[in-house]
Structures are given as structure tokens and as C-alpha cells.
Amino acid sequence: MSKDLWALDFDGVVCNSVGESSKSAWQASVRKWPDLFANPEVKSRENEIEGKMRTIRPVVETGYENLVQIRCLLDGDTEEDILANWHTILPDRMARWQLDRSELVELFGSYRDEWIARDLNGWLDANKIYEGLPDILTYLMQQHDLYIVTTKQARFTEALMHNMAKVPIPPERIHSTTLTGQPKSNILKDLQQQHPGALCHFVEDKLGTLEKVCKVPELQEWQLYLVDWGYNTQEERERAAANPRISVVTKDQLREAVGLKR
């Protein structure tokens, strides 16, 4: 049997990381804006803000954006505004607050590194692997060519794959766009070139990412899937269902697509 090429996003497809990312982003924000977080009133809002972070998670592309979202919520931006206008709010606030992407990435990652070094099990437990995904990943590892294509930093993805999903994926099979910010479509083109003739599949929870792939001529042969359990909205799932290039799938439908019998 010839092997297919499967590229899966991580956060929102394999892992529900919103609890961990919100906690890590809050602590990283404390370090970024110590004067703001020295205010007892701000400190008292931690649980409230973390709850709102779950609501607005669908618009986050890369982890560092969580820090900006926390600052926005503290400054009075509403969840509705952020969900509707994050594509314009993010660059505006980055410029207004003179924020540097690479600095925020480093700050976010360094807090996670410290948490892992101090309490690995606590950090792992703040993340959740979606039910059924370990079986799918294990099957793909055994029968096909599996890659993770993610905006999450690779070392954290690898730790969760190994320790939570129990899937020993080699580090060279994890492609992270965090530092470069390059589109995932660039990675897909590279993978396609490395696997000539293979049937190519890309699984995402971000409709915007799939729509960008649809516009790349070199990627017209990819089969695209939007999962119905990740960080997307009902409106986005309906929009995806109307796109002939995209299949909206449940976990059972993904199992069938990869060839895994029940």
C-alpha cells in the first residue's frame, strides 16, 4: 500500500491547550507589564479574564497573541469586538503599545519552560488531548507519512505528543511557524515536493488557514479538512461546508478518512 501524506495542525486538532495557554499568557503578561499587574484590581480579574480567553480563542493564530488579548480585555475591548475584528485589532495594538513579536514569543515560551522545569505534570495536565486522536495519530504514524504543522513552538508540541498523546513522533516531523510567521502553505508546498505522487491531506481547525491554502495554485490537489471540535465557530463551519474544497469532519469521519476501522 502506498503511503499518503497527512499534515495535521496541533492546537485545536490534537490538543485543547486553551487552559494552559491562558494561564501561561497571564503570567507572561505580568512580566511584560509589571506596573499594570501590580494593581490589586487587575490581579483580582485573573479568573474572569481566563474565562473570556476561552471565548475568544478561535481567532488566535499564534500563542503570543494571547498576551495581546489579555491586555486588550483589561483595557476594555469586548469579546465580541475581538472575535469580529482581531485581524485589525492585533496590528493596531502591536503598534500602539510598541510590541515586538519575537520578544512576546520569547517571553511566552520562557514562562512555559520554567513551568515545565518546575512542574511538568502540572503543565501537561493543563492541556487536554482530544479523545480519539491518539488512535488516529498512531495509525497515521504506522501506515502513512504523518507531519504536524503548527504555530505552536516545536518543543512544546513534541512534549505533548510524547507525554500526553503517547505518540513518539520524531522532532523532524514537527514543523512550527512560530518564529518565522510564514504561512502554513509554504510548509505544505515543501512537504508535497518531498513526497512526489502521494495523496496529500491537511487537517485544520482554522477556516482562514484552509481558505488561504485554497488560493495557492500549487496546493490544488490537497484534500482539506476542517474539524468540528476545534477552535472555530458555527458560522465558520457553515462557510466551510459551502466550500467544495473543504470537508467538515467529526472525529469518526476523520477516522474513516485515514482508513482506521472502528
N, C-alpha and C positions, 0 to 999 in steps of 0.2 A: 504493500500500500504506500502510495506516495504521500509525503508529509505536506500538510497545509501550513501556512504561516498565520499565526494568531498573535495579534498585538492587543493587549488589554491595558486600559487605564487602571490606576490603583485606587486612589481615594474616590469613593462613590461607586466603584465597581467591585473591588475586592474587599475594601476596608471602610468601615464607618469611623472616621477619625475625628468627628466634629467635637466630641468631648475633650479629647487630648489637645487638639489644635486650639480650642478656645482657652483652655487653662494655660497652655504654653504661651499663647499670644498675650494673655493678660499679664503674665509675669514678665515677658519680654517688654511689654509696653511700660510697665513700672520702671524698668531700667532705662528705657528711651526717654520717658518724660517724668523724672522723679519728682519735680515740683508739683506737677498736676496730681500725681497719685499720692502725694503727701497729705492732700486734703481728705479729712475723715469722711466727708460726704461722698467723694469719689470712691474711696475704699469700700464703703458700705454697699456700693452698687454692683459689686463683682458678680454675684449670682444672677441679678437681673440682666446684666449685660451678656453674660454667658448664655442665658436663655434666648436672648434676641439673636445671638450669633448662630444658633441652630436654625432660626427662621431665614436668615439672610445667607446661609452657607451656599445655596445654589449658584450665586453669582461670583464666588471666589474661584479664580483660576489658579493662583499660586499662593502658597502658605503665608508669605509675608504680608499679603493683603489683609489678613486678619488683624494685624496691628493697626492698620489704617482704619479698618471698620470700627474697631473699639474706640479710637479717637473720635471718629465721626459720630458714633452713638452718644458718647459723652458730651459732644458739642451740640447735640440736639437733632441730628439727622434722624429721620424715622426709618423704620424697617421698610415701609412701603416705598419711600424715596430711594433707598439703597437698592432694593430689588429692581426697581424700574429704571434707575439711572446710573448704576455703578460704573458703566463704561465711560461716563463723563465725570462722575464724582471722583473716581480714583485719580486720574491725571491732574484734576484741579487741586485736590488736597495734597498730592505729592509736591506740586509746585508751590502752593500756598504755605505749606509747612516745611519747605525746603528739605524734603526727604530723599534719600538715596536708596534705590532698590537694593543694591549689593549690601549696603550696611544693614538694612532691615532683614535681608536673608540671613546674614551672618548672625545678627542678634537673635533671631528666631531659632536658628539652628544651635547656637551656643547654649541657650537655655535648655533645649531638648537634650543636648549632650550631657549637661550637668544632671538633669533629671534621671536620665538613663544610668549614669555612673552612680548616682545616689540610691536609686530605687528602680531597677529595671522592671521588676514585676508590676510595680505601681504604674509605670509608664505604659507597659504593654496592656494592662487591664483598662486603661483609659481609652483604648482603641477596641473596636469590635470587628471581627471578620464576619462578613455576611454569611449566613447559613447556606450551606451547599456549595460555596465557592471553592473550598479546599479540594473537594472531589473533582470538580471541573478542572482546576489548575493541575492537579496531579495527573489526570488523564491527558491533558494537553502536553505536559512535560514528557509523558511516556510515549505518546502516539504522534505528536506533531512538533512543530517548532514554536515555542512559546516565548514571547517577549513582554516585558512590562514597559509601557511608555507613559511617563508620569511627570507632573510638575513638582512632585514631592522630591526632596533630596534623597539621593540613592541610598545612603547609609541607613536612613530610617525605613525606607521601603524594604531593604534587604532584611533588617532586623525583624520586621513584622511578618514578612514572608516566611522566614525561617522559624521564628519563635511562636507565632500565633497561627498562621495558616499551615505550618508544618510542611512547607513546600521548599525544598532546598535548591532554589533557582540560583544558577551561577551569577555573580555580580555583573558579568559582561552582558547578561541578558536583560539588565535593568537600564533603561535609558531615561535620564532625568533632564528636563529642560529648565530647571530652577535657575541656574546661574546664567545661562545664555539667554533665556527668554525666547528662544527660537520656536517657531510653530511646530507642533507635532507632525504636521505634514512633511516637514523636512526629514524627520526620522523615518517616517513611513516610506518615503522615497528611497532612502538608504537601505532599509530592510528589504524592500522589493528588489533592489538591484543585487542584494546578497543572496536572494532566493529566486533566481530566474525560473519562470514556469510554474511556480507554486500558486495555489489558490490563496488569496490574501483576505484576512478578516480583521476588522478593527472594532473593538468593543469599548464604548464610552458612556458616561453619564451626562456629559456636557453637549447639548444640542449644538451650541455655537461652534464647538470644535469640529463636529461632524459636518456642519454646513460649510465650513472652510475647506475641509477635505473634498467635498463635492465640487468645489470650484477649481481644483487642481487637475489639469488635464492628464498628468502622468499617473494619477491615482484613480482613474475611472473604473478600473477593474476590481477595486477593493469592495468587499461586501461589508456594509456598515451596520452596526447595531447600537441602539440606544437602550440601556437597561431601564426598567421601570422601578428600580428600588434605590436609585442613587440620588444625587443632588440635582434634581430637576423638578419642574412644576408640571401640573396637569396641562396647562396651556402649551408648554414645550413638547410634551408627549403627543398632544394632538397635532401640533405643527409637524413633528417628525413623522407621524403616521401618514400625513398627506404628501410626504416626500418619497417618490418612488425609489430613491437610492438607499433609504434608511428603513431598517426593520426595528420596531419597538418590541423588546422581548422581556418575558418573565424569566425567572431562573430555570423553570422547567423547559422553556423554549430554547434557552441558551444551551442547556444540557443536550437537547436534541440536535441543535446546530453543530455542536462539536463532535457529535457521534456517540455520546455517552448514554447507554441504555439505562433505564430506571431499575 
